[in-house]
Amino acid sequence: MPATFYRDLHWEEEMKYVEVAKEMYDTGNWLVPHLGGKFYSHKPPFYFYFLNFSRLMAGSYSVTAMVMMSLIPGILIAIVTFFWGSLNFNKKYGFLSALILMITFYFFALSITVRMDHLMGFFIISALFSFYLGYSSESKRKDRFYYLVYLFMALATWIKGPAGFLIPLVVIPAFLLIQKDLAEFKNLKLKKGILIFIGVILLWLVPALIRGGKEYAYQLLVVQTFGRTVNSFAHQKAFYYYLTTFSFTFLPWSFFLYSAFIYCFKNRGKLPQFTKFLLSWFAVTFILFSLISGKLDIYLLPIYPAGALLVAYLFKEISNRRASKYYIIIPAVITFAFFTIGSFFIPQESQGIALKSLLMPTIISWILGGIVGIILLFKKKYNYISYLVIIIFAVFLLNFSFSVAQPFSQTYTLKETAKEMQQLKTRGINNIATYKYDGDSDSIGIYLDFWPEVIKDRDSFLNYLKQDKFAVMMELDDWQQIRGGLNQNIKNKFEVLQFDQSYIIITNYSN
């Protein structure tokens, strides 16, 4: 997508992941990931293999090269969604399912971001797809599909840890319970399947633990697994967190999805088997991750294909006149009103960017789309509503990619600041640090050949200023708060270098 060509790596997760991949390549340690020369136990190493493969193909750790490892899995998920929808609906609604998924705001955004979630998601949806193919097949053909379930679960776990097997582990039994088909557990080849799963995991885990030792084993198996489940040390949120955010991340289809839920509930006694599976997949996963204390919107990405298929199912039911037209009319009116009214609330300026001017194509398309949508509803052309929504939201996504991504990138990029730190290092300044850096300080290493020291509080910062030659990267706001307490003689000893909008370098030597 255009956005990948015009922006820099984000200072938080993207720079960190690329730095881990770079250290893996530079050191040749392919079993145990490192960040800043220390164990990086947050994730298994396999995603970083893919990043290094992309780097090998492209010749550099460019944003475009790194994003390919999200974009390609995102496309593959859409393809699986298309085939799944085609098998259970028809090709028209299979294609619509894939379009709905690809145009969903958060799914699209993560497809052009350096994250491992789409890669894990591809293996999760492949595991669920394999199960459903096996469940729907004749007895003689079940085995091959069910064995694939365990393999894909293991591969998903290779990418991001326990999240890779949790979803199939709870969705499949829940579906069989709903179907009142517990006898199918006998066909799941549990003993052999568990051996396949454990065997694949151990292919990496055993040599990795031998290489990393007890400290790595504790961090990986205890802290990063159980530490995120109950009273999480990271991203702790209330149990209702996803209820407050999902409506925005699943735009523009949120209201259509809720309408599909209402339709399915009212017709729960005569729902097709596939629809029951989609509802099990969506609801059980949503509840599971709501109960886990550590929460991020990105954790729910694996249910987006289920949501897209349910929305397509609703349109199919309307088209076949099995559902009341109001299941489309009401969410369509709300969605078009949301677009039309929302276009007037786009701020004139944000972070120094003339946002309203840059998004003028979006504003025009939303207003015109709302008008056209109301006309289609009056003329009872309900089949065209989904494609109209796709068009007007695609205008926004492309408009943002072409016009806003690059200037927005300048509000968070640390490339130029990091380059200056590298220059200061070559000029003989060995005391280089970061002050209260929000990201992992070691992640800046992607632009450097060293890892800066980390200063965590004001007193340590003031002591650091007493050194002969130093340079400290810090946020402009932090510097403005601290400098007010310094006398003028001390202030005159420093030079403030600013290359990015948020971060500056304080140094007593720049020539």
KEKOLMAR-248921 format. One record per residue: z, y, x of N, C-alpha, C in turn. Coordinates in steps of 0.1 Angstrom, whole numbers, plus 5000, padded with zeros to 4 digits. Atoms other than C-alpha are relative to their C-alpha. Example, Ala and Ser with C-alpha at 12.3 -4.5 7.8 and 13.67 -1.06 7.14 Angstrom:
KEKOLMAR-248921
500049885009507849555123500050125009;500049894991507149895137500850114992;
//
This chain:
KEKOLMAR-248921
500049885008500050005000500050125009;500149884992499450365012501350045006;498749964995503150435016500349945013;499650064987503450195045499250065012;500849934989500850395065500650135004;499649854999502550735061501550025003;498649984999506250675066500549935013;499350074989508750575093501049904994;499050095004511350305092501250074996;498849945005514450395072501149975009;498950014990517550455093501049894997;498950095004519650195074499549865003;500350144998518449835068498749985008;501350034994514849865080500150005015;499949994986515649985115500849895006;499150114995518449725118499249875001;500750125000516249435108498949995011;501050004990513449535131500649995014;499450014987515849585160500549865003;499650144998517249235154498849915004;501250074996513749095156499550035014;500349964987513049295187500949945011;499150064990516149165205499749855001;500350145000515248815195498849975009;501350024992511748855210500350035015;499849964986513049035242500949905007;499150104993515848785249499649865000;500450145001514148475238501049914993;498950075007517248375218499549984986;500650015013515548235187500949934990;499150075009518548045173501150094994;498849925004521348305171499550155000;500449865000520248665160501150095006;499149914994521748955179499650144996;500249865002522149325172500950085009;499349934990523149555200500749915010;499450104990523749245222501149924995;498950085006526349105198499449914989;500450095010526148825173499750084987;500349955014524348925140500149884991;499750115009525848675116499750024986;500249965014524848855084498949914994;501150075006521648655080499549895010;500650104991519948335094498850075007;501049944991517248395120498550004995;501450045003514148285101499150124995;500749885004513148615085499550085012;500349934988513148765120498849935007;501250074995510648495130498850064994;501149955007508348625104499650155005;500349874995508748985116499450005014;500650014987507948885151498649945000;501350055002504948685139499150124996;500849885004503749005122499850095011;500249924989504349195153499049955010;501050064991502348945173498650024995;501349985006499448985148499550155002;500349865000499649365148500150075013;499849944986500649435184501150095001;498949914999503649645175500949984988;499150005011506649685153499850124991;500349895009504949935131500549974986;499550025014506049995095499149914993;501050085007502849855082500149855004;499950144995503249535103501249934994;498750065005506849485092500049994985;500050015015506249555055499149884995;500850125005503649275054500849884997;499150125003506549025054500750024987;499649985014507549175020498950004991;501249995009504149255006499449874997;500750135002502648915011500949914992;499250085009505648724996500050064986;500149945013505548974967498849964993;501250045006501948894961500049854996;499950145003502648524963500949974988;499250025012505448554937499250044988;500849965011503048734914498949894997;501050115002500448454919500749884993;499350115007503048184910500350044986;499749955013504048394880498749994991;501350015007500348404870499749854996;500350145002499948024873501049954989;499050055010503247964854499750054986;500449955013502248194826498749944994;501350065005498748044824500249864995;499750145005500147694821500749994987;499150005012502547784793499550094989;500649915010500748074776498549974999;501450024997497148104786499650105011;500349924989495248284814500250154998;499849865004495248614796501450055002;498649964999498948624793500749965013;499550034986499548464827499650125009;500449884992497548754842500850124996;499149895004499549004821501449995006;498750024994502748854833500150045015;500149964986501648904869499950155002;500149855000500649264862501350074997;498749955004503949334845500950005012;499150014988505849204875499650105011;500449914989503849394901500250144998;499949865003504049724883501550044997;498649975002507849694877500550085012;499649914990509449974896500749945012;499350044988511949794918499349895007;500850104994509749494924498950065009;501049934992506949724936500650065013;499449924989509349934957500449905012;499650104990510749624975498849935007;501250064994507249494982499550095011;500549914989506649795005501250055008;498849974993510149785021500249885010;499750104990511249595052501349934996;498950085005513549345034499649864999;500350145001513848975033500149944986;499750055013514548944996498749944993;501250065006510848884985499749875006;500350134993510448605011501049904994;499150105006513648434998499649984986;500450025014512548504962498849914998;501250085001509248334968500449855000;499550144999511048014978500949964988;499250025012513448044949499249974988;500950025011510748084923499249875002;500750134997508847794940500949884996;499150115003511947574936500149984985;499950015015512247664899498749954994;501350045004508547624894499849855001;500150154997508647274910500849924990;499150075010511547174888499350004986;500650005014509747284856498849914999;501250095000506547104866500549865000;499550145000508546794873500649964986;499350035013510546824840498949984989;501150005010507246874821499049885002;501050104996505446584838500549864995;499750145003505246214831501049945011;499050064992507945994847499549975014;500650044987505645874875499850115009;500349884992504946224887501250095003;498849914998508446374886500550015014;499350004987509646264920499450105009;500649914990507146464941500450154997;499649865003508046784922501550025002;498549994998511846724923500450005014;499749994986511846664960499650145006;500449874995510046994965501150104996;498949915004512947164946501050015012;499050004989515347064974499550065013;500649944989512947165001499950154999;500149855002512347514987501450065000;498649945000516047564981500550015015;499649994986516647485018499350115007;500849894994513847725029500550134996;499549885005515247995007501450035007;498849994993518647935023499850045015;500449974987517047955057499850165002;500449864999515948315049501350094998;498949915002519148465035501449934997;498750065002521948215033500249944986;499650075013523748075002499350054988;500749955012521948304978498749924997;501350085002518848084984500149884991;499950125008520247784967500950024987;499149985012522747934942499250014987;500749985013520148034916499549874995;500450135005518447694913501149914996;498850095002521847524915500750034987;499349975013523147704884498950004988;501049995011519847754864499649874995;500550135004518647394864501049934991;499050065009521947244850500250074987;499949935012522247524825498949974990;501250035008518747464812500149864994;499850145005519447084809501149994989;498949995010522647164790499550064987;500649935012520747394766499149904993;500950105006518147124761500749874995;499350125003520846864756499349885005;500850104993519046654781500749965013;499350034988521746554805499549875007;500550124994520046224811499050035011;501049974989517446404832500650015014;499350004987520046434859499749885008;500350134993519246074867498750005007;501450004994515646164875499950115011;500149894990516546454898500249965014;499950064986517046224928501150085008;499049914994520346404936500449955014;499650054987521346174965498950035011;501049984990518046184983499750155002;500249854999517546554974501050075008;499049944992520846654988499849975015;500350034986519946475020498950085006;501249914996516646665022500550145002;499549864999518446995016500950015013;499149994989521246925041499349985013;500750034987518846775067499250125005;500849884996516547085066501050115006;499049894996519647325069500549975014;499450044987521047125098499150015012;501049984989517847145118500250135007;499749874993518747505125501550015003;498649975000522547515118500749945012;499350074990523647255143499750065014;500349934987521847395174500550145001;499549865000522747745163501550015002;498650004998526447675161500449955014;499750044986526347495194499750125010;500449884992524647805209501050114998;499149885003526848065192501549975002;498650034998530147885195500950034988;499049995011533347915173499950144993;500149865006533048295168498950014991;501249995009529548275154500249914988;499850095011530447975133501050064989;499049945010533448155117499350124993;500649885007531448475110498949954991;501150045008528448285096500549924988;499650095010530248015076501150054991;498849965007533448185065499850154995;500149865004533048565065498850034992;501249965007529448595055499749924987;500250085012529648325028501050024990;498949995010533048325011500550155000;499549865000533848685022499250094990;500849925009531048814999500249964985;500050055014531948614968501250064993;498849955007535548714960500650115008;499449884993537049054969499150035012;501049984989533849124989500350115009;499949904990534049315021498950105000;501249925000530649465013499550024986;500749975013529049634983500849954988;499250045011531949564960499850094988;500349925013531249674924500749934989;499450055012532749624890499049894994;500850115005531549314870498950054991;501049945009529549544846498950085007;500949914993527649714874498549984997;501450025003524249554867499650044986;500349955013524549644830499650155000;500249854999524450014841498750035009;501149974991521549984866498749934997;501250085002519149714854498950074992;500949935008517549934828499150095008;500849914992516350174855499149925010;500850074990515249914881498949924994;501150085007513149714855499050094993;501049915006511250024843498649965005;500049945014508850064826500149894989;500050115010509549724808501349974994;498650035004513249744802500149994985;499850015014513049824765499249894993;500850125005510249564759500849875002;499350124997512449304776501249994990;498950015009515449394754499549964986;500650045012513149364724499749855000;500350144999512049024736501349914999;498750075001515748914739500450004985;499750005014516349024703499149904992;500950095007513248834691500449865002;499650144996514348524710501349964993;498750035006517848544696499849974985;500250025014516648574660499249874997;500850125002514248284665500549885009;499550094990516548074687499849854996;500150145004516147764666498649945002;501450054999512347734671499350055013;500649954987511847864707499349895007;500750104992509347684729500949965012;499250054989510847484758499950105012;500149914988509447724784500850134998;499349885003510948024767501549985002;498650034997514347854768500350005014;499850014985513947794805500050145005;500049864995513148164811501350074996;498749945004516148274791501249945008;499050064992518348024810500050065014;500249944987516948154843500550145001;499649864999517448514835501550024997;498649975004520848504817501049945010;499050064991522648254840500150075013;500049934988521548434871500750144999;499449875002522548774857501549994999;498550025001526048644848500649965013;499550054987526448464881500250125010;499949894990525748774902500950114995;499049915005527848984879501449965003;498750054997530848764886500350015015;499849994985530348774924500350155003;499549864998532249084937499050095007;501049924992529549194962498750024992;501249985008526649354943499150115006;501149914997523349524951498949974990;501150025009520449574927499049905005;501050094994518349384951500349854998;499750145002520249064944499449944987;500650055013518749044909498549985001;501450014999515149044922499549864995;500550135005514748664916499949984985;500250025014515048714879498950094994;501149915004512248974877498849924995;501150085006509548704872500349954986;499650045013511448564843499950114990;500149885009511748914828498650034997;501549965002507948974833499449894990;500550115009507148634816500550024986;499549985013509448714787499350124993;500749885006507749054781498649954996;501350055003504348884782500149914988;499850095012505648624757500150084988;499949915012506648904733498650054996;501349955003503149054735499149894994;500850115005501648714729500449974985;499550035014503848654698499550114990;500549905008502848994685498549994997;501450025001499148924691499749894990;500250115009499448594673500650014986;499449965013501248764644501249914996;498850085003504348544648501250095000;498949914999506548844655499650134993;500249875006506949164636499550115009;500549894992505049464649501150095005;498949914996508349654652500649965013;499550044987509249444682499350065011;500849934990506549634700500150154997;500049865004506549964681501350075005;498749934996510250054688500150015015;499949984986510349984725498950085006;501249924996506850144729500350154998;499649865003508050464712501050055010;499049964991511150474733499550025014;500549994987509250414765499150125002;500949884999506550674758500850134999;499149885001509250924748500750025013;499349994987511050844780499150065011;501049944990507950914801499750154997;500449875003506951224782501150105003;498849914998510451384782500450015014;499650014986511151264817499150085009;501049924991508051444831500550145001;499649865000509651774822501350025008;498850004993512851684841499849975015;500250024985511251614875500350135007;499649874993512851874898498950075007;501049924993510752154912500049965015;499950034986512052064947501249915002;498950104996514151784963499949985015;499950024985515351774999498950075007;501049924993512852045008498649964997;501350055004509951864991499650064987;500549945013507852034964499649894991;500150135007508351724942499150024988;500849985013506951864909498550025003;501449984997503751984925499349885005;500650124995503151664944499849894989;500150105010503751454913499350054987;500749955011501551664890499149894993;500850115007499151364884500849914992;499150085008502151164873500450074987;499549935012503351434849498950004990;501149995009499851474834499849864993;500350145005499351094830501149964990;499050035009502751054814499950074987;500149925013502251324788498849954992;501150065007498751204780500249864996;499750145003499850844781500949994987;499250005012502550924755499250034988;500849975012500051084732499149894996;500950115002497550804736500749884994;499250115004500350554731500350014985;499749985014501350704698498849984991;501250025008497750704686499749854999;500350155000497350334695501049934990;499050065010500550254675499650034986;500449965013499250444645498849924995;501250085003495950254647500249855001;499650145000497849924651499349925011;500750064988496149854685501149955009;498950044992499249674698499749935013;500450074988497349464723499850095012;500449914989496449774743501350075006;498849934996500049904746500449965014;499550054987500949684776499150055011;500949964990497849784795500150165002;499849864998498450154788501250035008;498849994992501950124802499749975014;500450044986500549954833499350115006;500849894994498050234838500850125003;499349884998500350524834501149995011;498950024990503150374856499349975013;500750024988500550264882499650145006;500449864995499450634884501250065008;498849954993503050724893500249935013;499750074988503450454919499050035011;501049974990500150534936500150155004;499849864997500850914933501150025010;498849994991504250864950499649955014;500350064987502750644977499150105008;500949924993499950884986500550145003;499649854999501751224981501450025005;498649974998505451184984500649925012;499450094990506150895008500150065014;500049954986505251075040501050125001;499049894999507151405034501449954998;498750065002510051205020500549935013;499650064988510051005052500650095010;499449904990510751315072501450044997;498649975003514051355054501049905005;499150104995515451035069499649955013;500550064987513350955100500950045011;499349974987515250935133499149985012;500850034989512250865154500050115011;500149894991511951215170501450025007;498749994994515751235175500249895010;499850114991515750895191499250025013;500949974988512850995214500750105010;499349904992514851295226501249935008;498950074994517851065233499549925012;500650084989515550845254499750095012;500349904990514351155273501250045008;498749964994517951265280500549895009;499550124992518750915293499250005013;500950004988515750935318500350125009;499649884991517051275330501449995006;498750024993520351125341501250014992;498850005009522651155311500349864996;499650145003524450825308501049994988;499049995011527050935282499350044988;500749975013525050905250500649924989;499250065011526750835217499550054986;500249955014526450865179501450024994;498749965007529151025157499949974986;499950035014529950865124498649974994;501350045005526450725121500149904989;499850085012526050575086499449865002;500650134997523750295098500749935011;499650074988524350045126499550085012;500549924989524250255157499149935009;500950084992522649965175498650004995;501350015006519749975151499050115006;500949904994518450295168499349955013;500650064988517650065197498549974998;501450025002514250005181499250105006;500749894994513250345195500550025014;499449984987515350315227499949875008;499850124992515950085256501549985003;498650024998519750105253500750024986;499249995013522550105226501050115002;499149894998524450435222501549954997;498650025003528250435222500350064986;499749965014529850485187501350085000;498849925002532350775181500450004986;499650025013534350715150500850114993;499149905006536651015145499950135008;500149864994536951395153500750015013;499349994987539551355181499249935011;500850074990537451105199498750085004;501249924997534451335196500450125009;499549884991536451635211500249955014;499850054987537451415240498749975007;501350044994533851305245499350135006;500649874995532851675249500550055014;499549964987534951695281499349945011;500750074989532551475300499050095007;500949924993530251615326498650024994;501349995006526951525311500149904987;499950085012526751395275499050044990;500849975011524651385244500549924988;499550065012525851305209499150024988;500849995013523751235178501050004988;499149995012525451345146499350074989;500549935012524851475111500350155002;499849864999524351845109501250054992;498849965008527051875082501349975008;498850034992529551705105500250105011;499949904989528751945133500550144995;499649875005529152245111501450014996;498650005003532552135100500950005013;499250004987533752065136499950135008;500249884991532252375153500950124995;499249895004534352605131501450005007;498750014993537452485150499950015015;500149994986536052535184499950155004;500149864996536452855204498650035006;501349964997533453055214499549955014;500350044986533652965251499549855000;500450145000533352595243498749984993;501350005007530552655218498850035009;501049964992528552825244499549905011;500350104990528552525267499049894994;500850105006526552315242498750064995;501349975006522952315230499849904989;500250085012522052195196498549974999;501450045001518752005194499849944986;500250065014517351935159498549974999;501450055002514251725153499849954986;500050055014515051575119500850094991;499349925009516451735088501549984999;498650045002519851555088500749995013;499350034987520651465124499650095011;500249914988521051675155500649935012;499450054988521951615191500750125007;499249904993524751805208500149965014;500150044985524351815246500450125008;499849894990525452015276499049995011;501050014990522351915295498749964993;501350045007518751925282498850035009;501149964991516652055312499949915012;
//
